[in-house]
Amino acid sequence: MTLDVRYHPAALAELRADLAWYEERGTGHGDRFEMSVDDAVDSVLEWLEAGVVWPGWDSIPVVRPSSGGRLPVPARLSASA
């Protein structure tokens, strides 16, 4: 079974901005951050049943961006590959 991943336009815009932010801090940092995001999404797709389902939960949650509009990710990347 193949699942399609679709990002909300606002989430995709935020991801692109964060990729650019990391890349501005050092060549390749944006690429490494993108690979980390891809790995996390791949893990979720591989282990769909791993999450806890709350009793009585029968709706899709509404996720809104934080007031800051940026991911709260520290700019701490290792220089080694």
Secondary structure, 3 states (H helix, E strand, C coil): CCCCCCCCHHHHHHHHHHHHHHHHHCCCHHHHHHHHHHHHHHHHHHCHHHCCCCCCCCCCCCCCCCCCCCCCCCCCCCCCC
